[in-house]
């Protein structure tokens, strides 16, 4: 199977030329386990768009795809290729990742500055540690981990320490994760009652700093969110084509994806006249702005987050009847207000 692989430049050239580069599913050279390698080859060759674009070019030539028409966009969860860690595990595993990189970069410096018991706590994945059940022992473990990280930072900040060690990506991530969960003062380190940042900024794994933990109704996942846009015209002779793929961290609201998705479609001259979405994408701003640029967004409005709507009491925004043509608003009690 190794002989079938092509160099990254040749692979990109083949994709761009439209030459066949796929294998049948029953070919001995194909296995689902190589998909991650295939993805990395696309990234290395800067050929991400070359997989989809030749298909769209052929579709335009055959009249299957054109500007205007109807398209729909929806999102799906994408799991990051990392383990799910709790707050203390994320700090401990970030410490282990940083120590491993320091050992590769400058083992002499690490041997000189590391505490003798660091090896016992960092030789294996931190989540494999048997966490104590007693609260007092849990506090002691949190304090020990914090002191270990603080001691490492003290060594990295010494004048004789090579500056490059403090700039290692794993060390920078360790600082971010440490600051999320610990406070440091002249009296020592203290575990925070909760992360110092929101979920949008919280690093949850030292091995993928962009992955985020998110929840959508009953679904909880760690990773990303992918937005897929496809044609959906009713002509039975026209195939449904995926025309745009947009990937963002899992915590990014769907409404923030509307502008970059449609902007990309307009630049490639395949923007729809009507885009069907669910309520996560709709907002007053996007409805108005996209209509000005030729795309009518179709979908339910987002639910009100006001206290009236949450409590089921009082009058919320949607309880008022708006007559845009007459510029009148009628309140739930029947009173009229005119601009």
BAROKOL-201046 format. One record per residue: x, y, z of N, C-alpha, C in turn; residue number from 1; residue in three letters. Coordinates in steps of 0.2 Angstrom, whole numbers, plus 5000, padded with zeros to 4 digits. Layout:
BEGIN
    nu    nv    nw   cau   cav   caw    cu    cv    cw  seq  type
     X     Y     Z     X     Y     Z     X     Y     Z  NUM   ALA
...
//
This chain:
BEGIN
    nu    nv    nw   cau   cav   caw    cu    cv    cw  seq  type
  5004  4994  5000  5000  5000  5000  5004  5006  5000    1   UNK
  5010  5006  5003  5015  5012  5003  5016  5014  4996    2   UNK
  5017  5010  4991  5019  5012  4985  5014  5016  4981    3   UNK
  5008  5016  4984  5002  5020  4981  5002  5027  4983    4   UNK
  5006  5029  4988  5006  5036  4990  5010  5040  4986    5   UNK
  5007  5046  4985  5011  5051  4980  5013  5057  4985    6   UNK
  5018  5060  4982  5021  5066  4986  5015  5072  4986    7   UNK
  5016  5076  4991  5011  5081  4992  5010  5086  4986    8   UNK
  5016  5088  4983  5015  5092  4977  5011  5089  4971    9   UNK
  5013  5082  4970  5010  5078  4964  5003  5077  4966   10   UNK
  5002  5076  4972  4995  5074  4974  4990  5080  4973   11   UNK
  4993  5086  4975  4989  5092  4973  4988  5094  4966   12   UNK
  4993  5092  4962  4993  5093  4955  4988  5089  4952   13   UNK
  4987  5083  4954  4983  5078  4951  4976  5080  4953   14   UNK
  4975  5082  4959  4968  5085  4961  4966  5090  4957   15   UNK
  4970  5095  4956  4969  5101  4952  4967  5100  4945   16   UNK
  4970  5094  4942  4969  5093  4935  4963  5089  4934   17   UNK
  4960  5086  4939  4954  5082  4939  4955  5075  4937   18   UNK
  4962  5073  4937  4963  5066  4936  4960  5061  4941   19   UNK
  4958  5055  4940  4956  5051  4945  4961  5049  4950   20   UNK
  4960  5050  4956  4965  5048  4961  4962  5044  4967   21   UNK
  4956  5041  4966  4953  5037  4971  4953  5030  4969   22   UNK
  4952  5026  4974  4952  5019  4974  4945  5016  4975   23   UNK
  4943  5010  4972  4937  5007  4974  4937  5005  4981   24   UNK
  4931  5004  4984  4931  5003  4991  4934  4996  4993   25   UNK
  4934  4991  4988  4936  4984  4989  4943  4984  4987   26   UNK
  4947  4989  4985  4954  4989  4983  4958  4987  4989   27   UNK
  4963  4983  4988  4967  4981  4994  4971  4987  4997   28   UNK
  4972  4992  4993  4975  4998  4995  4971  5003  4999   29   UNK
  4965  5002  5000  4960  5006  5004  4958  5003  5010   30   UNK
  4958  5007  5015  4956  5005  5022  4954  5012  5026   31   UNK
  4949  5011  5030  4946  5017  5033  4952  5020  5038   32   UNK
  4956  5016  5040  4961  5018  5045  4966  5024  5042   33   UNK
  4966  5024  5035  4971  5029  5032  4968  5036  5031   34   UNK
  4961  5037  5033  4958  5043  5032  4961  5049  5036   35   UNK
  4964  5048  5042  4967  5053  5045  4974  5055  5042   36   UNK
  4977  5050  5039  4983  5052  5035  4981  5055  5029   37   UNK
  4976  5053  5025  4973  5057  5019  4972  5064  5021   38   UNK
  4969  5065  5027  4967  5072  5029  4974  5076  5030   39   UNK
  4979  5073  5033  4985  5077  5034  4988  5078  5027   40   UNK
  4988  5074  5023  4991  5075  5016  4988  5081  5013   41   UNK
  4981  5082  5013  4978  5087  5010  4980  5094  5013   42   UNK
  4981  5094  5020  4983  5100  5024  4990  5102  5022   43   UNK
  4995  5096  5021  5002  5098  5020  5002  5100  5012   44   UNK
  4998  5098  5008  4998  5100  5001  4994  5107  5000   45   UNK
  4991  5109  5005  4987  5115  5004  4981  5114  4999   46   UNK
  4979  5108  4999  4974  5106  4994  4967  5104  4997   47   UNK
  4965  5107  5003  4959  5106  5006  4953  5107  5001   48   UNK
  4953  5113  4998  4948  5115  4993  4948  5111  4987   49   UNK
  4954  5108  4985  4955  5105  4978  4951  5098  4978   50   UNK
  4949  5096  4984  4945  5090  4984  4937  5091  4981   51   UNK
  4935  5097  4984  4928  5099  4983  4927  5103  4976   52   UNK
  4932  5107  4975  4931  5112  4969  4931  5109  4963   53   UNK
  4935  5103  4961  4934  5100  4954  4927  5097  4953   54   UNK
  4924  5095  4958  4917  5092  4958  4913  5098  4956   55   UNK
  4913  5103  4959  4909  5109  4958  4910  5112  4951   56   UNK
  4916  5112  4949  4918  5115  4942  4914  5110  4937   57   UNK
  4914  5104  4938  4911  5099  4933  4903  5100  4933   58   UNK
  4901  5101  4940  4894  5102  4941  4891  5109  4937   59   UNK
  4895  5114  4937  4894  5120  4934  4894  5119  4926   60   UNK
  4899  5115  4924  4899  5114  4917  4893  5110  4914   61   UNK
  4890  5106  4918  4885  5102  4916  4878  5105  4918   62   UNK
  4878  5111  4921  4872  5114  4923  4868  5112  4929   63   UNK
  4872  5108  4933  4869  5106  4939  4870  5111  4945   64   UNK
  4874  5116  4944  4875  5121  4949  4876  5128  4946   65   UNK
  4872  5132  4949  4873  5139  4946  4871  5144  4952   66   UNK
  4872  5150  4951  4870  5155  4956  4863  5156  4957   67   UNK
  4860  5157  4963  4853  5157  4964  4851  5151  4966   68   UNK
  4844  5150  4965  4841  5143  4968  4841  5143  4975   69   UNK
  4840  5136  4977  4839  5135  4985  4845  5131  4987   70   UNK
  4847  5133  4993  4852  5129  4997  4850  5129  5004   71   UNK
  4852  5124  5008  4851  5123  5015  4858  5122  5019   72   UNK
  4858  5125  5025  4864  5124  5029  4862  5121  5036   73   UNK
  4866  5116  5038  4865  5114  5045  4872  5112  5048   74   UNK
  4872  5111  5054  4878  5109  5057  4878  5102  5061   75   UNK
  4884  5100  5062  4884  5093  5065  4891  5094  5070   76   UNK
  4891  5090  5075  4896  5089  5080  4902  5085  5077   77   UNK
  4908  5088  5078  4914  5084  5076  4918  5083  5082   78   UNK
  4920  5077  5083  4924  5075  5089  4931  5076  5088   79   UNK
  4934  5079  5093  4942  5080  5093  4945  5073  5094   80   UNK
  4951  5072  5092  4954  5066  5093  4958  5067  5099   81   UNK
  4955  5068  5105  4958  5069  5111  4954  5066  5117   82   UNK
  4956  5065  5122  4952  5062  5128  4949  5068  5132   83   UNK
  4943  5066  5134  4940  5071  5138  4942  5071  5146   84   UNK
  4945  5077  5148  4948  5077  5154  4944  5082  5159   85   UNK
  4944  5081  5165  4941  5086  5170  4946  5091  5171   86   UNK
  4945  5096  5175  4949  5102  5176  4956  5100  5178   87   UNK
  4956  5096  5184  4963  5094  5187  4967  5090  5182   88   UNK
  4963  5085  5178  4967  5081  5173  4970  5085  5168   89   UNK
  4966  5090  5166  4969  5095  5160  4975  5098  5162   90   UNK
  4976  5100  5169  4982  5103  5171  4987  5098  5171   91   UNK
  4986  5093  5174  4991  5087  5175  4994  5085  5169   92   UNK
  4989  5084  5164  4991  5081  5157  4995  5087  5153   93   UNK
  4993  5093  5154  4997  5098  5151  5004  5099  5154   94   UNK
  5005  5097  5160  5011  5097  5164  5015  5092  5161   95   UNK
  5012  5086  5160  5016  5080  5157  5018  5081  5150   96   UNK
  5014  5084  5146  5016  5086  5139  5021  5091  5139   97   UNK
  5021  5096  5143  5027  5101  5143  5033  5098  5145   98   UNK
  5033  5093  5150  5039  5090  5153  5042  5085  5147   99   UNK
  5038  5082  5143  5040  5078  5138  5044  5082  5133  100   UNK
  5041  5088  5131  5044  5092  5126  5051  5095  5128  101   UNK
  5051  5097  5135  5057  5099  5138  5062  5094  5138  102   UNK
  5060  5088  5139  5065  5082  5139  5068  5081  5132  103   UNK
  5064  5082  5127  5067  5082  5120  5071  5087  5118  104   UNK
  5069  5093  5120  5073  5100  5118  5079  5101  5122  105   UNK
  5079  5100  5129  5085  5101  5133  5085  5096  5139  106   UNK
  5086  5090  5138  5086  5085  5144  5091  5087  5150  107   UNK
  5096  5090  5149  5101  5092  5154  5098  5098  5158  108   UNK
  5094  5103  5155  5091  5108  5159  5086  5105  5163  109   UNK
  5082  5100  5161  5076  5097  5164  5079  5093  5170  110   UNK
  5084  5089  5169  5086  5085  5175  5089  5090  5181  111   UNK
  5091  5096  5179  5094  5100  5184  5089  5104  5188  112   UNK
  5083  5105  5185  5077  5109  5188  5071  5105  5190  113   UNK
  5071  5099  5188  5065  5095  5190  5065  5092  5197  114   UNK
  5059  5092  5200  5059  5088  5207  5060  5081  5206  115   UNK
  5063  5077  5211  5064  5070  5210  5057  5066  5209  116   UNK
  5052  5069  5212  5045  5065  5212  5041  5067  5206  117   UNK
  5043  5071  5202  5039  5073  5196  5039  5067  5191  118   UNK
  5044  5063  5191  5044  5057  5186  5038  5053  5188  119   UNK
  5037  5051  5195  5032  5047  5197  5025  5050  5195  120   UNK
  5024  5056  5196  5017  5059  5194  5016  5060  5187  121   UNK
  5022  5060  5183  5021  5062  5176  5023  5057  5171  122   UNK
  5025  5051  5173  5027  5046  5169  5022  5043  5164  123   UNK
  5015  5043  5167  5010  5040  5164  5004  5046  5163  124   UNK
  4999  5044  5159  4994  5049  5158  4991  5051  5164  125   UNK
  4990  5057  5165  4987  5060  5172  4981  5057  5174  126   UNK
  4976  5055  5169  4970  5053  5171  4970  5046  5173  127   UNK
  4976  5042  5173  4977  5036  5175  4978  5036  5183  128   UNK
  4979  5042  5185  4981  5042  5193  4974  5041  5197  129   UNK
  4975  5037  5202  4970  5035  5206  4968  5041  5211  130   UNK
  4963  5044  5209  4961  5050  5213  4958  5048  5220  131   UNK
  4960  5052  5225  4957  5050  5232  4950  5052  5232  132   UNK
  4947  5049  5236  4939  5050  5237  4938  5055  5243  133   UNK
  4943  5056  5248  4942  5061  5253  4943  5068  5250  134   UNK
  4939  5072  5252  4940  5079  5250  4947  5082  5252  135   UNK
  4949  5081  5258  4955  5084  5261  4961  5081  5256  136   UNK
  4961  5075  5254  4966  5072  5250  4966  5075  5243  137   UNK
  4959  5076  5240  4959  5079  5234  4962  5086  5234  138   UNK
  4960  5090  5239  4963  5097  5240  4971  5096  5240  139   UNK
  4974  5091  5243  4981  5091  5244  4984  5089  5237  140   UNK
  4980  5085  5233  4983  5083  5226  4982  5089  5221  141   UNK
  4977  5093  5222  4976  5099  5218  4982  5104  5220  142   UNK
  4983  5105  5226  4989  5109  5228  4996  5107  5226  143   UNK
  4997  5100  5226  5003  5097  5224  5004  5099  5216  144   UNK
  4999  5098  5212  5000  5099  5205  5001  5106  5204  145   UNK
  4998  5111  5207  4999  5118  5206  5006  5120  5208  146   UNK
  5008  5117  5214  5015  5119  5216  5020  5116  5211  147   UNK
  5019  5110  5208  5024  5107  5203  5024  5112  5197  148   UNK
  5018  5114  5195  5018  5119  5189  5022  5125  5190  149   UNK
  5020  5128  5196  5023  5134  5198  5031  5134  5199  150   UNK
  5033  5128  5201  5041  5127  5202  5044  5127  5195  151   UNK
  5040  5123  5190  5043  5123  5183  5043  5130  5180  152   UNK
  5038  5134  5181  5038  5141  5179  5044  5145  5182  153   UNK
  5045  5144  5188  5051  5148  5191  5057  5146  5188  154   UNK
  5058  5140  5186  5064  5137  5183  5065  5140  5176  155   UNK
  5059  5141  5173  5059  5143  5166  5061  5151  5166  156   UNK
  5059  5154  5171  5060  5161  5171  5067  5164  5174  157   UNK
  5071  5159  5175  5078  5161  5178  5082  5163  5172  158   UNK
  5087  5168  5173  5090  5171  5168  5095  5166  5164  159   UNK
  5097  5161  5167  5102  5156  5164  5098  5151  5159  160   UNK
  5091  5151  5160  5087  5147  5156  5087  5149  5149  161   UNK
  5088  5145  5144  5087  5147  5137  5080  5149  5136  162   UNK
  5080  5155  5132  5073  5158  5131  5068  5153  5127  163   UNK
  5071  5149  5123  5067  5145  5118  5063  5140  5122  164   UNK
  5065  5138  5128  5061  5133  5132  5055  5136  5134  165   UNK
  5055  5142  5136  5048  5145  5138  5044  5147  5132  166   UNK
  5046  5146  5126  5042  5147  5120  5039  5141  5117  167   UNK
  5041  5135  5120  5038  5129  5117  5031  5129  5117  168   UNK
  5027  5127  5112  5020  5127  5112  5017  5124  5118  169   UNK
  5020  5118  5120  5017  5115  5125  5017  5118  5132  170   UNK
  5023  5122  5133  5024  5126  5139  5019  5132  5139  171   UNK
  5018  5135  5133  5013  5141  5132  5006  5138  5134  172   UNK
  5004  5133  5132  4998  5130  5133  4997  5128  5141  173   UNK
  5003  5126  5144  5003  5124  5151  5001  5131  5155  174   UNK
  5004  5136  5153  5003  5143  5156  4996  5145  5156  175   UNK
  4993  5144  5150  4986  5145  5149  4981  5141  5153  176   UNK
  4982  5135  5153  4978  5130  5157  4979  5131  5164  177   UNK
  4985  5132  5166  4987  5134  5174  4983  5140  5176  178   UNK
  4983  5145  5172  4980  5152  5174  4972  5151  5174  179   UNK
  4969  5146  5170  4962  5145  5170  4960  5142  5177  180   UNK
  4964  5138  5180  4962  5134  5186  4965  5136  5192  181   UNK
  4971  5140  5192  4974  5142  5198  4975  5149  5198  182   UNK
  4976  5152  5205  4978  5158  5206  4985  5158  5210  183   UNK
  4989  5162  5208  4996  5162  5211  4997  5169  5214  184   UNK
  5000  5168  5220  5001  5175  5224  5008  5173  5228  185   UNK
  5010  5178  5232  5016  5178  5236  5015  5172  5241  186   UNK
  5009  5170  5243  5008  5165  5248  5008  5158  5245  187   UNK
  5008  5157  5238  5008  5151  5235  5003  5151  5230  188   UNK
  5000  5145  5228  4995  5144  5223  4989  5141  5226  189   UNK
  4983  5143  5223  4977  5142  5225  4972  5139  5220  190   UNK
  4969  5134  5221  4964  5131  5216  4958  5136  5215  191   UNK
  4956  5138  5209  4950  5142  5208  4944  5138  5209  192   UNK
  4939  5141  5212  4932  5138  5212  4929  5136  5206  193   UNK
  4931  5139  5200  4929  5138  5194  4934  5141  5189  194   UNK
  4933  5139  5182  4938  5141  5177  4938  5149  5177  195   UNK
  4943  5152  5176  4943  5159  5175  4941  5162  5168  196   UNK
  4940  5157  5164  4938  5159  5157  4931  5156  5155  197   UNK
  4928  5158  5150  4922  5155  5148  4923  5149  5143  198   UNK
  4918  5145  5142  4919  5139  5138  4922  5141  5131  199   UNK
  4921  5147  5128  4923  5149  5122  4931  5149  5122  200   UNK
  4934  5151  5128  4941  5152  5128  4945  5147  5132  201   UNK
  4941  5142  5135  4944  5137  5139  4947  5131  5135  202   UNK
  4954  5131  5136  4958  5125  5133  4956  5119  5137  203   UNK
  4954  5114  5134  4952  5107  5137  4957  5102  5136  204   UNK
  4962  5103  5132  4966  5097  5130  4973  5100  5128  205   UNK
  4979  5098  5131  4985  5101  5129  4987  5099  5122  206   UNK
  4983  5094  5119  4985  5091  5112  4981  5094  5106  207   UNK
  4976  5098  5108  4972  5102  5103  4969  5108  5106  208   UNK
  4973  5113  5106  4971  5120  5109  4965  5123  5106  209   UNK
  4962  5121  5100  4956  5124  5098  4950  5120  5099  210   UNK
  4951  5114  5101  4945  5110  5103  4941  5113  5109  211   UNK
  4935  5113  5109  4931  5116  5114  4925  5111  5117  212   UNK
  4923  5112  5123  4918  5107  5125  4911  5111  5125  213   UNK
  4906  5108  5122  4900  5111  5120  4894  5107  5122  214   UNK
  4888  5110  5122  4882  5106  5123  4877  5109  5119  215   UNK
  4873  5104  5115  4867  5106  5112  4861  5102  5113  216   UNK
  4857  5104  5117  4851  5100  5120  4854  5094  5124  217   UNK
  4853  5088  5122  4855  5082  5126  4862  5080  5124  218   UNK
  4865  5083  5118  4872  5081  5116  4877  5085  5119  219   UNK
  4882  5082  5122  4888  5085  5124  4894  5082  5121  220   UNK
  4898  5086  5118  4904  5084  5115  4910  5088  5115  221   UNK
  4916  5086  5114  4922  5089  5114  4925  5090  5107  222   UNK
  4926  5096  5104  4929  5096  5098  4927  5102  5094  223   UNK
  4923  5101  5088  4922  5106  5083  4915  5105  5081  224   UNK
  4913  5110  5077  4906  5110  5074  4907  5111  5066  225   UNK
  4904  5107  5062  4905  5108  5055  4898  5110  5052  226   UNK
  4898  5115  5047  4892  5118  5044  4893  5115  5037  227   UNK
  4888  5112  5035  4887  5109  5028  4882  5113  5024  228   UNK
  4883  5115  5018  4878  5119  5014  4877  5115  5008  229   UNK
  4871  5113  5006  4870  5109  5000  4864  5112  4996  230   UNK
  4864  5111  4990  4859  5113  4985  4852  5109  4987  231   UNK
  4846  5111  4986  4840  5108  4988  4835  5110  4983  232   UNK
  4836  5111  4977  4831  5113  4972  4827  5106  4971  233   UNK
  4820  5107  4969  4815  5102  4969  4816  5098  4963  234   UNK
  4820  5100  4958  4820  5097  4951  4823  5090  4953  235   UNK
  4819  5084  4951  4822  5077  4953  4828  5075  4948  236   UNK
  4829  5079  4943  4835  5077  4939  4841  5081  4941  237   UNK
  4841  5085  4946  4846  5089  4948  4849  5086  4955  238   UNK
  4855  5084  4955  4858  5081  4961  4859  5086  4966  239   UNK
  4858  5084  4973  4860  5088  4978  4868  5088  4979  240   UNK
  4870  5094  4979  4878  5095  4980  4880  5099  4986  241   UNK
  4885  5096  4989  4888  5100  4995  4892  5105  4992  242   UNK
  4891  5112  4993  4894  5117  4990  4899  5121  4994  243   UNK
  4898  5120  5001  4902  5124  5006  4903  5120  5012  244   UNK
  4909  5120  5015  4910  5116  5021  4914  5121  5026  245   UNK
  4911  5123  5032  4914  5128  5036  4915  5125  5043  246   UNK
  4921  5124  5046  4922  5121  5052  4924  5126  5057  247   UNK
  4921  5126  5063  4923  5131  5069  4923  5127  5075  248   UNK
  4926  5130  5081  4926  5127  5087  4919  5126  5089  249   UNK
  4918  5121  5094  4911  5118  5095  4907  5124  5099  250   UNK
  4910  5129  5102  4906  5134  5106  4904  5140  5101  251   UNK
  4906  5140  5095  4904  5146  5091  4897  5145  5089  252   UNK
  4893  5150  5090  4886  5150  5089  4885  5149  5081  253   UNK
  4879  5146  5079  4878  5145  5072  4877  5151  5068  254   UNK
  4874  5156  5072  4873  5163  5069  4879  5166  5066  255   UNK
  4885  5165  5069  4891  5168  5067  4894  5165  5061  256   UNK
  4891  5159  5059  4893  5156  5053  4890  5158  5046  257   UNK
  4885  5162  5047  4881  5164  5041  4885  5168  5036  258   UNK
  4888  5173  5039  4892  5178  5035  4898  5175  5031  259   UNK
  4902  5171  5035  4908  5168  5031  4905  5163  5026  260   UNK
  4900  5159  5027  4898  5154  5023  4895  5158  5016  261   UNK
  4891  5163  5017  4888  5166  5011  4893  5170  5007  262   UNK
  4898  5173  5011  4903  5177  5008  4907  5172  5003  263   UNK
  4909  5166  5006  4913  5162  5002  4909  5160  4995  264   UNK
  4902  5158  4996  4898  5156  4991  4898  5162  4985  265   UNK
  4897  5168  4988  4897  5174  4983  4903  5174  4979  266   UNK
  4909  5174  4983  4915  5174  4979  4916  5169  4974  267   UNK
  4913  5163  4975  4914  5158  4970  4908  5158  4965  268   UNK
  4903  5163  4966  4898  5164  4961  4893  5158  4961  269   UNK
  4891  5155  4967  4886  5150  4968  4882  5152  4974  270   UNK
  4881  5158  4976  4877  5160  4982  4870  5158  4980  271   UNK
  4866  5156  4985  4859  5155  4983  4854  5161  4984  272   UNK
  4848  5161  4981  4844  5166  4982  4839  5165  4988  273   UNK
  4839  5158  4990  4835  5157  4996  4840  5152  5000  274   UNK
  4841  5153  5007  4845  5148  5011  4840  5146  5017  275   UNK
  4839  5140  5017  4835  5137  5023  4840  5135  5028  276   UNK
  4838  5137  5034  4842  5136  5040  4837  5134  5046  277   UNK
  4840  5132  5052  4836  5131  5058  4837  5138  5062  278   UNK
  4833  5138  5068  4833  5144  5072  4840  5146  5075  279   UNK
  4845  5142  5075  4851  5144  5077  4855  5149  5073  280   UNK
  4853  5149  5067  4856  5153  5062  4853  5160  5061  281   UNK
  4847  5160  5063  4843  5167  5061  4844  5172  5067  282   UNK
  4845  5178  5064  4845  5184  5069  4842  5190  5065  283   UNK
  4840  5195  5068  4837  5201  5064  4843  5204  5060  284   UNK
  4849  5204  5062  4854  5207  5058  4856  5203  5052  285   UNK
  4856  5196  5053  4858  5192  5047  4852  5192  5042  286   UNK
  4846  5192  5044  4841  5192  5040  4841  5198  5035  287   UNK
  4842  5204  5038  4842  5210  5034  4848  5211  5030  288   UNK
  4854  5209  5033  4860  5210  5029  4860  5205  5023  289   UNK
  4858  5199  5024  4859  5194  5019  4854  5196  5013  290   UNK
  4848  5198  5015  4843  5200  5010  4845  5206  5006  291   UNK
  4849  5211  5009  4852  5216  5005  4857  5213  4999  292   UNK
  4860  5208  5001  4865  5205  4996  4862  5200  4992  293   UNK
  4856  5199  4992  4852  5194  4987  4851  5188  4990  294   UNK
  4851  5186  4996  4850  5179  4999  4844  5180  5004  295   UNK
  4839  5177  5003  4833  5177  5008  4834  5171  5012  296   UNK
  4835  5172  5019  4836  5167  5024  4829  5165  5026  297   UNK
  4828  5158  5026  4821  5155  5028  4822  5151  5034  298   UNK
  4819  5152  5039  4820  5148  5045  4816  5151  5051  299   UNK
  4815  5147  5056  4812  5150  5062  4816  5155  5066  300   UNK
  4813  5160  5069  4817  5165  5073  4819  5162  5079  301   UNK
  4825  5164  5082  4827  5161  5088  4822  5163  5094  302   UNK
  4822  5158  5099  4818  5159  5104  4820  5165  5109  303   UNK
  4815  5168  5112  4817  5174  5116  4820  5171  5122  304   UNK
  4826  5175  5124  4829  5173  5130  4828  5178  5136  305   UNK
  4823  5182  5135  4821  5187  5141  4818  5183  5147  306   UNK
  4818  5187  5152  4816  5184  5158  4808  5182  5158  307   UNK
  4804  5186  5154  4797  5185  5153  4796  5178  5150  308   UNK
  4800  5177  5145  4799  5171  5141  4801  5165  5145  309   UNK
  4807  5166  5149  4809  5160  5153  4805  5159  5159  310   UNK
  4802  5164  5162  4797  5163  5168  4790  5161  5166  311   UNK
  4788  5163  5159  4781  5162  5157  4777  5167  5160  312   UNK
  4780  5173  5162  4776  5178  5165  4777  5185  5162  313   UNK
  4772  5190  5162  4773  5196  5159  4773  5196  5152  314   UNK
  4775  5201  5148  4775  5202  5141  4782  5202  5138  315   UNK
  4783  5197  5134  4789  5197  5130  4789  5200  5123  316   UNK
  4794  5200  5120  4795  5204  5113  4790  5201  5108  317   UNK
  4789  5194  5108  4785  5191  5103  4777  5192  5105  318   UNK
  4776  5195  5111  4768  5196  5112  4766  5202  5109  319   UNK
  4770  5206  5106  4768  5213  5103  4767  5211  5095  320   UNK
  4762  5214  5093  4760  5213  5086  4763  5219  5082  321   UNK
  4767  5218  5077  4770  5224  5073  4767  5224  5066  322   UNK
  4765  5230  5064  4762  5231  5057  4767  5236  5054  323   UNK
  4772  5233  5050  4778  5237  5047  4775  5242  5042  324   UNK
  4770  5240  5038  4768  5245  5033  4764  5251  5036  325   UNK
  4760  5250  5042  4757  5256  5045  4762  5259  5050  326   UNK
  4767  5255  5052  4772  5258  5057  4768  5258  5064  327   UNK
  4765  5253  5065  4761  5253  5071  4763  5246  5075  328   UNK
  4762  5247  5082  4763  5241  5086  4757  5241  5091  329   UNK
  4755  5234  5092  4749  5233  5096  4751  5229  5102  330   UNK
  4751  5231  5108  4753  5228  5114  4747  5222  5115  331   UNK
  4749  5217  5119  4744  5212  5121  4738  5214  5124  332   UNK
  4738  5220  5127  4731  5223  5130  4727  5227  5125  333   UNK
  4730  5227  5119  4726  5230  5113  4727  5238  5112  334   UNK
  4732  5241  5116  4734  5248  5115  4738  5248  5108  335   UNK
  4737  5254  5105  4741  5255  5099  4746  5260  5100  336   UNK
  4752  5259  5097  4757  5264  5097  4759  5265  5090  337   UNK
  4760  5272  5088  4761  5273  5081  4768  5278  5081  338   UNK
  4772  5276  5076  4778  5280  5076  4777  5287  5073  339   UNK
//
